[in-house]
Amino acid sequence: MSKQIWLSGLALLAALVMVVFPVSALSTGPMNAAQIEATLFGKTFSGEYPSGTAWRETFEATGRSIYEEGGRTDVGTMTFEGSAICFKYNDPERTGGCFIVWRRGLNCFDFYSTNNASSRLDRDRGERWDARGWEEGVAKDCTAALIS
């Protein structure tokens, strides 16, 4: 078989893989600190908790956070402990904490508290998350199959 035919066949196979397994399906899994900072910082996210309560948070590039929920706005800071992003808010009644972030698609992120007892299988399936979010102004691709 000629090299040109072989390369054409390889390109066709790659195109078929992208149809069957779109980029969003290939880019999932836990994120490290550098990926979280590059992907989330400088943007505003909307999201929900498993209870259905909505939240909104701006992840400023400076490490400052502006969190909104239930008509209240709190300012906080973001730091990292290893690959976990940690939030601390000025309001002592607002619970922060540290979270492992799993990318579920191009614009879908699950947050698992470092205190969450979910298993790796739960996380692989997109279950038992503590919060889910997506960048505002960009089509979210969180699917019903991933909602716990």
Residue pairs with C-beta under 8 A, 6 or more apart in sequence:
23 106
24 104
24 105
24 106
24 108
24 141
25 105
27 103
27 105
27 106
28 102
28 103
28 104
28 105
29 102
29 103
30 83
30 100
30 101
30 102
30 103
30 123
31 39
31 83
31 101
31 102
31 103
31 109
32 83
33 80
33 82
33 83
33 85
35 103
36 80
36 83
36 85
36 101
37 80
39 103
40 59
40 85
40 101
40 109
41 59
41 60
41 61
41 63
41 78
42 59
42 60
42 61
43 58
43 59
43 135
43 136
44 56
44 57
44 58
44 59
44 135
44 136
45 56
45 57
45 58
45 59
45 109
45 133
45 134
45 135
45 136
46 54
46 55
46 56
46 133
46 134
46 136
47 54
47 55
47 56
47 57
47 131
47 132
47 133
47 134
48 54
48 55
48 131
48 132
48 133
49 55
49 130
49 131
49 132
50 129
50 130
50 148
53 69
53 70
54 69
55 67
55 68
55 69
55 131
55 133
56 67
56 68
56 69
56 136
57 65
57 66
57 67
57 68
57 133
58 65
58 66
59 65
59 78
60 66
63 77
63 78
63 79
64 75
64 76
64 77
64 78
65 75
65 76
65 77
65 78
65 87
65 89
66 73
66 74
66 75
66 76
67 73
67 74
67 75
67 76
67 87
67 89
67 94
68 74
72 91
74 89
74 90
74 91
74 94
75 89
75 90
76 87
76 88
76 89
76 90
76 94
76 96
77 87
77 88
78 85
78 86
78 87
79 85
79 86
79 88
80 86
81 98
81 114
83 100
84 98
84 99
84 100
84 114
85 98
85 99
85 101
86 96
86 97
86 98
86 99
87 96
87 97
87 98
87 99
88 96
89 96
97 113
97 114
97 115
98 113
98 114
99 111
99 112
99 113
99 114
99 130
99 131
100 111
100 112
100 114
100 123
101 109
101 110
101 111
101 112
102 109
102 110
102 111
102 112
102 123
102 126
102 129
103 109
104 110
104 126
104 132
104 141
104 142
104 143
104 146
105 140
105 141
105 142
105 143
106 141
107 134
107 135
107 138
107 139
107 140
107 141
107 142
108 132
108 134
108 140
108 141
108 142
108 143
108 146
109 132
109 133
109 134
110 123
110 126
110 129
110 131
110 132
110 146
111 129
111 130
111 131
111 132
111 133
112 118
112 123
112 128
112 129
112 130
113 130
116 128
116 129
116 130
118 127
118 128
118 129
122 128
123 129
125 146
126 145
126 146
126 147
126 148
127 148
128 148
129 148
132 142
132 147
134 140
134 141
134 142
